Amino acid sequence: MSKVCDICGKGPVAGRSITQRGMAKKKGGVGKKTTGITKRMFRPNLQNIKIRINGGNKTALVCTTCIRCGKITKAA
């Protein structure tokens, strides 16, 4: 099962998690120092729901943004 929305095609996006130590200059410190950078993934909030397509019902992975915007109609 792929981690992609069946309606809008939203999928995972790569990013970084930055670890810092020290106190910020505006708080009276000497500045923040980066101590580590690790890769991470930003994954969409996908829900497995029944939707109505072309008069029939289908189970699909849909992101919560599409559900809230009303891009789909739920099957009863």
VORO-289060 format. One line per 8 residues: number of its first residue (from 1); for each residue x, y, z of C-alpha. Coordinates in steps of 0.5 Angstrom, whole numbers, padded with zeros to 4 digits. Layout:
VORO-289060
NUM) X Y Z ~ ...;
This chain:
VORO-289060
1) 0000 0000 0000 ~ 0003 0007 -0002 ~ 0003 0013 0002 ~ 0000 0017 -0003 ~ -0007 0020 -0003 ~ -0012 0017 -0008 ~ -0015 0024 -0010 ~ -0010 0030 -0010;
9) -0003 0025 -0010 ~ 0000 0028 -0004 ~ 0005 0024 -0001 ~ 0011 0024 0003 ~ 0016 0029 0003 ~ 0024 0029 0006 ~ 0026 0034 0010 ~ 0031 0035 0016;
17) 0031 0035 0024 ~ 0036 0040 0027 ~ 0039 0039 0034 ~ 0041 0045 0037 ~ 0044 0047 0044 ~ 0046 0054 0047 ~ 0042 0060 0049 ~ 0039 0065 0043;
25) 0043 0072 0043 ~ 0037 0075 0044 ~ 0036 0072 0051 ~ 0043 0074 0053 ~ 0047 0068 0050 ~ 0052 0067 0045 ~ 0048 0064 0040 ~ 0045 0057 0038;
33) 0050 0052 0036 ~ 0048 0046 0031 ~ 0050 0039 0034 ~ 0047 0035 0029 ~ 0042 0034 0023 ~ 0038 0028 0021 ~ 0034 0026 0015 ~ 0026 0025 0017;
41) 0020 0024 0013 ~ 0014 0029 0013 ~ 0008 0024 0012 ~ 0001 0026 0010 ~ -0005 0024 0015 ~ -0008 0019 0010 ~ -0015 0016 0012 ~ -0018 0009 0009;
49) -0025 0011 0008 ~ -0031 0009 0003 ~ -0032 0014 -0002 ~ -0037 0014 -0008 ~ -0034 0014 -0015 ~ -0038 0014 -0021 ~ -0045 0011 -0017 ~ -0041 0005 -0014;
57) -0037 0005 -0007 ~ -0029 0004 -0007 ~ -0025 0004 -0001 ~ -0019 0009 -0002 ~ -0013 0012 0002 ~ -0015 0020 0003 ~ -0012 0025 0006 ~ -0015 0029 0011;
65) -0015 0036 0007 ~ -0019 0033 0002 ~ -0024 0030 0007 ~ -0025 0037 0010 ~ -0025 0041 0004 ~ -0031 0036 0001 ~ -0027 0034 -0005 ~ -0030 0027 -0004;
73) -0037 0024 -0002 ~ -0037 0019 0003 ~ -0041 0012 0002 ~ -0047 0011 0007;
